[in-house]
Amino acid sequence: MTFLDRLRRRLTRQPATPQPRTLSGPSRVNLADHTVHDDHFVHLKDWSSFAPPLPAWELPPADQQREWVERLIAAHAASGDLDGLVPDLVDRPIHDEMDELRQIVRDSHTQALNVEQFLVEQARAAESRVRAELAAWRAVYSEHTQGYDRAYVKLTGQQPRRDIPTPTTTA
């Protein structure tokens, strides 16, 4: 093969070879994109739309499951497969179906725990911000009270009475 042949082969267009495409994984909702910030708290807008569905909603009704099993048994009986050679012939698809349903329940339980953990962390952060703001307002109140006391002593020569208890920090 000469140099020109190799060069021609490289420069000529080749038909595209189809490559198998794989689907991307399931997309996850970032809850941070759906949070609403107000003066003191951050919360999820339309919380009910982010709540994991109850597992009972995802499970098929028992009547449908029973009907499916009866159709399966009838189909095996009609084909003569229920002769005792394979004792778990009917149980295999039932076990597969039950495994899928168990996985659905596990997934929604995990999702519920993740949402609960997010909300607990959100509540702790909100509590921390409220405590910091409360401490700042208490410091402002203390400064104003001290200024009032100095002015009262300067004008009257007496210490002010403390009929109103001052707030104390309970943290």
PEUR-V867614 format. One record per backbone hydrogen bond with DSSP energy under -1.0 kcal/mol. NH is the residue of the N-H (numbers start at 0). CO is the residue of the C=O. E is the energy in kcal/mol with one decimal. If there is no record, write none. Layout:
NH CO E
NH CO E
This chain:
5 1 -2.0
6 2 -2.3
7 3 -2.7
8 4 -2.4
9 5 -1.9
10 6 -2.0
11 7 -2.0
32 29 -1.6
33 30 -1.4
35 42 -3.5
37 40 -2.6
42 35 -2.2
44 33 -1.7
48 45 -1.7
49 46 -1.6
50 46 -1.0
56 53 -1.5
58 54 -1.2
64 60 -1.8
65 61 -2.8
66 62 -2.5
67 63 -2.3
68 64 -2.3
69 65 -2.5
70 66 -2.4
71 67 -2.2
72 68 -2.6
73 69 -2.6
74 70 -2.4
75 71 -2.2
76 72 -2.7
77 73 -2.4
78 74 -1.6
80 75 -2.3
82 80 -1.3
88 85 -1.4
91 87 -1.9
93 89 -1.0
94 90 -3.0
95 91 -2.3
96 92 -2.5
97 93 -2.6
98 94 -2.5
99 95 -2.0
100 96 -2.2
101 97 -2.8
102 98 -2.2
103 99 -1.9
104 100 -2.2
105 101 -2.7
106 102 -2.7
107 103 -2.4
108 104 -2.1
109 105 -2.7
110 106 -2.5
111 107 -2.2
112 108 -2.3
113 109 -2.3
114 110 -2.4
115 111 -2.5
116 112 -2.6
117 113 -2.3
118 114 -2.4
119 115 -2.4
120 116 -2.5
121 117 -2.3
122 118 -2.4
123 119 -2.4
124 120 -2.3
125 121 -2.3
126 122 -2.6
127 123 -2.3
128 124 -2.3
129 125 -2.6
130 126 -2.5
131 127 -2.2
132 128 -2.5
133 129 -2.7
134 130 -2.5
135 131 -2.0
136 132 -2.4
137 133 -2.4
138 134 -2.0
139 135 -2.0
140 136 -2.6
141 137 -2.5
142 138 -2.2
143 139 -2.3
144 140 -2.5
145 141 -2.5
146 142 -2.3
147 143 -2.5
148 144 -2.7
149 145 -2.4
150 146 -2.3
151 147 -2.6
152 148 -2.5
153 149 -2.3
154 150 -2.3
155 151 -2.7
156 152 -1.9
